[in-house]
Amino acid sequence: MKVTLKDIATRTGYSVNTVSHALAGKTDIAVSTREEIAKVAAEMGYIRNSAASSLRSGKSGTIALILPDVANPNFIIMFRGIEAFFRQKSYTVFVLNTDESPEIERDAIHAALAQNVDGIILCPTADDHANLSYLASTGVPFCLIGRRMQEIDTDYVICDDELGGYLAATHLWENGHRQIAFFNGDLRISAAKERLAGIERALAEYGTELRPEHTLSLSVKAGGNKQQMRLFFEQHPKVSALITFSDLLAYEAICVLEDMGKRVPADLSVVGFDNICSDFSFPTALSSVSVSKKTMAAASAELLWERIEGRTVEEGHIILPTKLIERKTVKTHK
């Protein structure tokens, strides 16, 4: 049987109104009384009716986090940081997965709005201008994380992707690599575009360029790219180093190379993006560009909270620094 306010009132001897105010933390009820009622409610297994509270307060106490791939360790780390922030605010965060599909993303936005969320944190899919324009028109506070849309001015927290690409390419060049490849994501994604720009800037400073045939656009979801990768390695045997859009793509490439009888870094050096080795254990200690994912999560949550509380007016644009974490997948090429 569901425990009601009336049940708690009967057990404690207080009125239903007093019990309601006490459990809501209202200051018109003495602290000792609030504590007594809260203790009895917990013993009875009372669960607060958040829907009813939402109707009374106009706030649901919920945040929607809409991500392209919830299986990606990078996004798992972000979720942990965002959830921890809002837990301290007595908010609940629920996650919706878009599978990198604008159509699924649109449905996720509709689902979040149907739940009367107080705010949304969104890592947008490629080419989702219509979805963001619609979301902006609703007036619900939202913040982009990890990616941005140049065409739509809104709150976002990203890392310096251009610098990350620059650092990765510079590191490989300084280790003697002249035949460098880049396994990128969809160029409609801001991070893919900016990381490519950083690599091109670094190589231009050395008087060369990234060859068009040395770039490969792949699905940013790891697992379905092995045939394309294998064909690339077979067609470009002189490539000595690889930069990937993400660590997941890097590990997928390493698996392909191992299947081909090649070793990393003995036969090919690899640099990834996301630095998921800092939070998860993998058999290969991958050199990777750190994208400040924990700081990004905290900053996006703080920015959205300020928006929910009505303390910000102008759009917040936060670009976090990136740095290269050197491990064991790059060797000096002679």
C-alpha positions in Angstrom: 0.0 0.0 0.0 1.2 3.5 -0.9 1.9 5.6 2.2 0.1 8.9 2.1 0.4 12.2 4.0 -2.8 11.3 5.8 -1.1 8.0 7.0 1.8 9.9 8.4 -0.5 12.5 10.0 -2.4 9.6 11.8 0.9 8.1 13.0 2.4 11.3 14.3 -0.7 13.1 15.5 0.0 16.2 13.4 -2.4 17.6 10.8 -2.0 16.7 7.1 -1.0 20.3 6.4 1.7 20.3 9.0 3.1 17.0 7.6 3.1 18.4 4.1 4.9 21.5 5.1 7.4 19.6 7.2 8.3 17.2 4.4 8.6 20.1 2.0 11.1 21.7 4.3 9.0 24.8 5.0 10.4 27.0 7.7 7.0 27.7 9.3 7.4 24.2 10.9 9.9 23.9 13.8 13.1 22.1 13.0 12.5 19.4 15.6 9.0 18.8 14.2 10.3 18.5 10.7 12.9 16.0 11.8 10.4 13.9 13.8 8.0 13.8 10.8 10.8 13.0 8.3 11.9 10.1 10.5 8.4 8.6 10.7 7.9 9.1 7.0 11.2 7.3 6.3 10.2 4.4 8.6 6.8 4.1 6.9 8.4 4.1 3.4 6.9 7.3 2.2 7.8 8.4 -1.3 7.2 12.0 -2.2 4.8 12.7 -5.1 7.1 14.7 -7.4 4.4 15.3 -9.9 2.1 16.9 -7.4 5.0 19.0 -6.1 5.8 20.1 -9.6 2.2 21.3 -10.1 2.4 23.3 -6.9 5.9 24.8 -7.4 6.0 25.1 -11.2 9.3 23.1 -11.2 9.8 19.4 -11.7 13.2 19.1 -10.1 14.4 17.2 -13.1 17.1 17.7 -15.8 17.4 15.9 -19.1 20.8 14.9 -20.3 20.6 14.1 -24.1 23.7 12.3 -25.4 24.7 10.8 -28.8 26.0 7.5 -27.4 25.5 6.5 -23.7 27.8 3.5 -24.1 30.8 5.9 -24.8 33.0 6.1 -21.6 33.6 9.8 -22.3 29.9 10.5 -21.9 29.6 8.2 -18.9 32.2 10.4 -17.2 30.3 13.5 -18.1 27.0 12.1 -16.8 28.6 11.3 -13.4 29.8 14.9 -13.0 26.5 16.4 -14.1 24.5 14.0 -11.9 26.7 14.7 -8.9 26.2 18.5 -9.3 22.4 18.3 -9.5 22.1 15.8 -6.8 23.4 18.5 -4.4 20.5 20.7 -5.7 18.0 17.9 -4.9 17.5 17.5 -8.7 17.2 14.2 -10.6 19.0 13.8 -13.9 17.7 11.3 -16.5 19.5 10.4 -19.7 18.2 10.1 -23.2 20.2 8.5 -26.0 20.1 9.8 -29.6 22.3 7.2 -31.3 23.8 10.2 -33.3 20.4 10.5 -35.1 18.7 13.9 -35.6 15.3 12.2 -35.7 15.9 10.4 -32.4 17.3 13.6 -30.9 14.1 15.4 -31.9 12.0 12.7 -30.2 14.3 12.9 -27.1 13.7 16.7 -26.9 10.0 16.1 -27.1 10.1 13.4 -24.4 12.1 15.7 -22.1 9.7 18.6 -22.6 6.7 16.3 -22.0 8.3 15.5 -18.6 8.3 19.3 -17.8 12.1 19.3 -17.2 13.6 22.4 -15.7 16.6 22.3 -18.0 18.4 20.3 -20.7 22.0 19.5 -21.3 22.6 18.4 -24.9 25.5 17.1 -26.9 24.0 17.7 -30.4 24.0 15.4 -33.3 25.4 16.5 -36.7 23.2 18.8 -38.7 20.6 19.3 -36.0 19.9 23.0 -36.6 16.2 22.5 -36.7 16.2 20.7 -33.4 18.2 23.4 -31.6 16.0 26.1 -33.2 12.9 24.4 -31.9 14.4 23.9 -28.4 15.4 27.5 -28.3 11.8 28.6 -29.2 10.4 26.7 -26.2 12.1 28.9 -23.6 13.3 25.9 -21.6 16.9 26.6 -20.4 19.5 24.4 -22.1 23.2 24.2 -22.6 25.3 22.4 -25.2 28.2 20.2 -24.1 31.1 18.9 -26.1 29.9 20.4 -29.3 28.5 23.8 -30.5 26.5 25.2 -33.5 28.1 28.2 -35.0 24.8 29.1 -36.7 22.8 29.2 -33.4 24.0 31.4 -30.5 23.3 29.5 -27.3 25.0 28.4 -24.1 27.8 25.9 -24.6 30.8 24.3 -22.9 33.4 22.7 -25.1 37.1 22.0 -25.1 39.6 23.7 -27.3 39.3 21.1 -30.1 41.5 23.1 -32.5 44.3 23.2 -30.0 43.9 19.5 -29.3 44.4 18.7 -33.0 47.4 21.0 -33.1 49.0 19.3 -30.1 48.5 15.8 -31.4 50.0 16.6 -34.8 52.9 18.6 -33.3 53.7 15.7 -31.0 53.8 13.2 -33.9 55.9 15.5 -36.1 58.4 16.1 -33.4 58.8 12.4 -33.0 59.8 12.1 -36.6 56.5 11.2 -38.2 56.0 12.7 -41.7 53.2 10.4 -43.0 50.3 11.2 -40.6 46.7 10.1 -41.0 43.6 11.3 -39.4 40.5 9.1 -38.7 37.9 11.9 -38.2 34.1 12.0 -37.5 31.4 13.7 -39.4 32.6 17.2 -40.4 29.2 18.6 -39.6 30.2 18.1 -35.9 32.0 21.1 -34.6 34.6 19.0 -32.8 35.5 17.1 -36.0 35.9 20.3 -38.0 38.0 22.1 -35.4 40.3 19.1 -34.6 41.0 18.9 -38.4 41.8 22.6 -38.5 44.3 22.2 -35.6 46.1 19.3 -37.4 46.2 21.3 -40.6 47.6 24.4 -38.7 50.4 22.3 -37.1 51.5 20.7 -40.3 51.4 24.1 -42.1 53.9 25.4 -39.6 56.2 22.6 -40.7 55.7 23.5 -44.3 53.6 20.6 -45.2 49.9 19.5 -45.2 47.6 16.7 -44.3 47.1 14.8 -47.5 43.4 14.4 -48.5 43.9 10.7 -49.1 45.2 10.4 -45.5 41.9 11.4 -43.9 39.0 9.1 -43.3 35.6 10.1 -42.1 34.1 7.5 -39.9 31.1 6.9 -37.7 31.9 8.4 -34.3 30.3 5.3 -32.7 33.0 2.7 -32.5 32.4 -0.8 -33.7 31.3 -0.4 -37.3 34.4 0.9 -39.0 36.8 -2.1 -39.1 36.4 -2.8 -42.8 37.1 0.8 -43.8 40.1 1.0 -41.5 41.6 -2.3 -42.7 41.2 -1.1 -46.3 42.9 2.2 -45.4 45.9 0.6 -43.8 46.3 -1.8 -46.7 46.2 1.1 -49.2 48.5 3.4 -47.2 51.4 1.2 -45.8 53.8 4.2 -45.5 51.6 6.0 -42.9 53.6 5.8 -39.7 51.2 7.7 -37.3 47.5 8.0 -36.8 45.3 10.6 -35.0 41.7 9.6 -34.2 38.6 11.6 -33.4 38.1 9.7 -30.3 39.8 7.1 -28.1 37.1 4.5 -29.0 38.1 4.9 -32.7 41.8 4.6 -31.7 41.2 1.3 -29.9 39.1 0.1 -32.8 42.0 0.9 -35.1 44.5 -0.9 -32.8 42.3 -4.0 -32.9 42.3 -3.9 -36.7 46.1 -3.4 -36.8 46.6 -6.4 -34.5 44.4 -8.5 -36.7 46.7 -7.5 -39.6 49.7 -8.7 -37.6 50.9 -5.1 -36.9 51.9 -3.7 -33.5 51.3 -0.3 -31.8 53.6 1.7 -31.6 56.3 -0.5 -33.3 54.5 -0.4 -36.7 52.2 2.5 -36.2 52.0 5.3 -33.6 48.5 6.3 -32.4 47.1 9.4 -30.6 43.4 9.5 -29.6 41.0 12.1 -28.1 39.1 12.0 -24.8 41.7 10.5 -22.4 39.3 7.9 -21.2 42.4 6.0 -19.8 42.3 8.5 -16.9 39.1 6.9 -15.6 38.9 3.4 -17.1 41.4 0.6 -17.5 42.4 -0.6 -21.0 45.0 -3.1 -22.1 46.8 -0.4 -24.2 47.9 2.8 -22.5 46.9 5.2 -25.2 48.4 8.6 -25.8 45.5 10.9 -25.9 44.3 14.5 -25.9 42.5 15.3 -22.7 39.2 17.2 -23.3 38.6 18.2 -19.7 35.5 16.1 -19.5 35.0 16.4 -15.7 35.5 20.2 -15.8 33.2 20.3 -18.8 30.5 18.5 -16.9 30.7 20.7 -13.9 30.8 23.9 -16.0 27.8 22.9 -18.1 25.8 22.0 -15.0 26.7 25.3 -13.3 25.9 27.3 -16.5 22.5 25.6 -16.8 21.8 26.1 -13.1 22.5 29.8 -13.4 20.1 29.9 -16.3 17.4 28.0 -14.4 17.8 30.4 -11.5 17.5 33.4 -13.8 21.0 34.8 -12.9 22.3 35.0 -16.5 21.3 37.0 -19.5 23.9 36.7 -22.2 24.8 33.4 -23.7 27.7 31.6 -21.9 30.5 30.4 -24.1 33.1 28.4 -22.3 36.1 26.9 -24.1 38.3 24.7 -21.8 42.0 24.1 -22.5 43.2 20.8 -23.9 46.5 19.0 -23.2 48.2 16.0 -24.6 48.7 13.0 -22.2 51.7 11.0 -23.4 51.5 7.2 -22.7 52.8 4.3 -24.7 51.4 4.4 -28.2 53.8 6.8 -29.8 57.4 6.0 -30.7 60.1 8.0 -32.4 60.1 7.3 -36.1 63.5 7.2 -37.8 
